[in-house]
Structure formats: C-alpha cells, structure tokens
C-alpha cells in the first residue's frame, strides 16, 4: 500500500515503525499494542509490530498486516 493512496498505512515499510509503535486495522479498528502482544496468534508481550510473522493477520477480522495504519509516530 502506498502512502499517496492511504496516508499512515504501514504498507510493509518497517522503516516507519519504532519498537513501541501501535497500529490499527483499517477494517475493524483493532489496535496491535506491542506491550500486550497478541493472544490469538500467541505473540508474546513486548513483540514489536515489525517482528510479527509475515503471515500474521488481524486477530479480529483477518485483515492484512500491510494494511494496518500507524497511529503513533
């Protein structure tokens, strides 16, 4: 996904992320918080979004990882 099309999207560009970045699903508004991890996918607390597996998707709606929106900079 390109910033020109959807500003704020992650789009697979890990350079946009910090270890504590929170991202929100553009479909269902689920927020991935690295402090909490992800129980559904058995992701440990403290795991940055940039270190999630490539096949990870939204635990609420199965939205694509690359379509998540950065909500803090």
Backbone as CSV, one residue per row, in Angstrom:
resi,resn,N_x,N_y,N_z,CA_x,CA_y,CA_z,C_x,C_y,C_z
1,UNK,0.858,-1.177,0.000,0.000,0.000,0.000,0.895,1.228,0.000
2,UNK,0.590,2.219,-0.758,1.377,3.424,-0.927,0.798,4.562,-0.083
3,UNK,1.682,5.348,0.588,1.244,6.485,1.398,0.413,7.478,0.596
4,UNK,0.698,7.628,-0.705,-0.050,8.566,-1.534,-1.512,8.132,-1.653
5,UNK,-1.741,6.848,-1.552,-3.099,6.315,-1.640,-3.774,6.331,-0.272
6,UNK,-3.089,5.880,0.747,-3.649,5.787,2.082,-2.614,6.268,3.103
7,UNK,-2.585,7.564,3.372,-1.591,8.114,4.302,-1.641,7.414,5.659
8,UNK,-0.484,7.123,6.202,-0.400,6.488,7.500,-0.370,4.978,7.484
9,UNK,-0.578,4.375,6.302,-0.572,2.918,6.269,0.849,2.387,6.425
10,UNK,0.945,1.226,7.050,2.226,0.556,7.231,2.780,0.122,5.887
11,UNK,1.992,-0.553,5.105,2.362,-0.946,3.750,3.587,-1.823,3.638
12,UNK,4.028,-2.422,4.751,5.197,-3.288,4.709,6.519,-2.563,4.899
13,UNK,6.474,-1.252,5.082,7.697,-0.455,5.239,8.095,-0.382,6.712
14,UNK,8.972,-1.279,7.138,9.380,-1.350,8.538,10.137,-0.115,9.005
15,UNK,10.643,0.699,8.091,11.362,1.908,8.483,10.426,2.942,9.114
16,UNK,9.111,2.776,8.933,8.129,3.686,9.529,7.871,3.380,11.000
17,UNK,8.358,2.238,11.468,7.987,1.747,12.790,9.090,1.916,13.823
18,UNK,8.646,2.131,15.057,9.517,2.061,16.227,9.107,0.793,16.973
19,UNK,9.907,0.372,17.926,9.573,-0.835,18.676,8.264,-0.691,19.449
20,UNK,7.915,0.548,19.843,6.696,0.759,20.624,5.519,1.273,19.788
21,UNK,5.642,1.254,18.464,4.562,1.737,17.588,3.307,0.885,17.745
22,UNK,2.179,1.570,17.816,0.870,0.908,17.835,0.250,1.091,16.458
23,UNK,-0.374,0.045,15.964,-1.010,0.107,14.651,-2.445,-0.371,14.747
24,UNK,-3.281,0.188,13.871,-4.709,-0.083,13.906,-5.169,-0.678,12.582
25,UNK,-6.000,-1.699,12.674,-6.563,-2.324,11.482,-7.512,-1.349,10.795
26,UNK,-7.348,-1.161,9.517,-8.203,-0.219,8.788,-9.605,-0.769,8.545
27,UNK,-9.811,-2.058,8.818,-11.119,-2.663,8.604,-11.965,-2.643,9.885
28,UNK,-11.410,-3.159,10.984,-12.211,-3.323,12.207,-11.754,-2.450,13.374
29,UNK,-10.681,-1.709,13.199,-10.145,-0.783,14.210,-9.421,-1.479,15.353
30,UNK,-9.130,-2.766,15.206,-8.341,-3.463,16.234,-6.967,-2.818,16.308
31,UNK,-6.485,-2.581,17.531,-5.166,-1.980,17.718,-4.177,-3.048,18.172
32,UNK,-3.053,-3.147,17.436,-1.964,-4.002,17.886,-1.074,-3.151,18.776
33,UNK,-0.982,-3.555,20.040,-0.142,-2.873,21.016,0.998,-3.817,21.378
34,UNK,2.237,-3.446,21.077,3.352,-4.358,21.343,3.509,-4.688,22.828
35,UNK,3.043,-3.810,23.716,3.122,-4.097,25.156,2.242,-5.278,25.541
36,UNK,1.189,-5.522,24.753,0.243,-6.596,25.048,0.483,-7.856,24.209
37,UNK,1.108,-7.713,23.050,1.281,-8.847,22.155,-0.063,-9.236,21.547
38,UNK,-0.242,-10.504,21.237,-1.470,-10.980,20.608,-1.745,-12.412,21.081
39,UNK,-2.729,-12.556,21.956,-3.070,-13.883,22.487,-3.513,-14.845,21.393
40,UNK,-4.312,-14.356,20.448,-4.852,-15.212,19.392,-3.739,-15.901,18.604
41,UNK,-2.722,-15.135,18.229,-1.613,-15.677,17.438,-0.442,-16.134,18.316
42,UNK,-0.625,-16.101,19.629,0.402,-16.483,20.593,1.684,-15.683,20.409
43,UNK,1.494,-14.364,20.268,2.621,-13.428,20.161,2.883,-12.865,21.553
44,UNK,4.093,-13.011,22.032,4.442,-12.598,23.391,4.378,-11.080,23.568
45,UNK,3.971,-10.625,24.763,4.043,-9.194,25.061,5.466,-8.692,24.841
46,UNK,5.588,-7.488,24.349,6.896,-6.904,24.063,7.357,-7.105,22.630
47,UNK,6.551,-7.786,21.807,6.919,-8.040,20.413,6.516,-6.857,19.536
48,UNK,7.495,-6.154,18.947,7.166,-5.038,18.050,6.427,-5.524,16.802
49,UNK,5.611,-4.654,16.240,4.872,-4.980,15.018,5.820,-5.422,13.909
50,UNK,6.992,-4.811,13.852,7.967,-5.148,12.806,8.483,-6.574,12.908
51,UNK,8.313,-7.222,14.065,8.797,-8.589,14.255,7.682,-9.636,14.184
52,UNK,6.465,-9.209,13.836,5.382,-10.178,13.673,5.663,-11.048,12.450
53,UNK,5.222,-12.294,12.478,5.442,-13.174,11.313,4.806,-12.580,10.052
54,UNK,5.371,-12.882,8.901,4.859,-12.363,7.629,3.415,-12.766,7.381
55,UNK,3.020,-13.933,7.879,1.650,-14.399,7.643,0.665,-13.942,8.728
56,UNK,1.114,-13.118,9.671,0.233,-12.601,10.719,-0.861,-11.748,10.086
57,UNK,-2.056,-11.849,10.632,-3.167,-11.008,10.182,-3.967,-10.572,11.402
58,UNK,-4.865,-9.659,11.223,-5.669,-9.124,12.309,-6.402,-10.261,13.026
59,UNK,-6.278,-10.332,14.355,-6.949,-11.405,15.088,-8.468,-11.234,15.160
60,UNK,-8.967,-10.064,14.810,-10.406,-9.807,14.861,-11.102,-10.071,13.521
61,UNK,-10.471,-9.649,12.421,-11.156,-9.726,11.114,-10.314,-10.377,10.015
62,UNK,-9.102,-10.801,10.345,-8.185,-11.424,9.389,-7.664,-10.436,8.348
63,UNK,-7.713,-9.127,8.663,-7.176,-8.103,7.761,-5.680,-8.267,7.557
64,UNK,-5.208,-7.868,6.398,-3.807,-7.998,6.007,-2.903,-7.120,6.874
65,UNK,-1.791,-7.669,7.302,-0.805,-6.946,8.126,-0.359,-5.641,7.464
66,UNK,-0.133,-5.660,6.153,0.351,-4.469,5.456,-0.662,-3.340,5.397
67,UNK,-1.924,-3.638,5.658,-2.960,-2.615,5.616,-3.213,-1.949,6.961
68,UNK,-2.460,-2.315,7.986,-2.612,-1.651,9.275,-2.125,-0.220,9.190
69,UNK,-2.726,0.647,9.995,-2.420,2.080,9.994,-1.600,2.431,11.238
70,UNK,-0.550,3.182,11.046,0.274,3.652,12.151,-0.517,4.715,12.912
71,UNK,-0.706,4.535,14.221,-1.472,5.514,14.990,-0.612,6.341,15.937
72,UNK,0.681,6.060,15.990,1.594,6.926,16.716,2.898,6.978,15.950
73,UNK,3.590,8.061,16.089,4.842,8.213,15.356,6.000,8.366,16.290
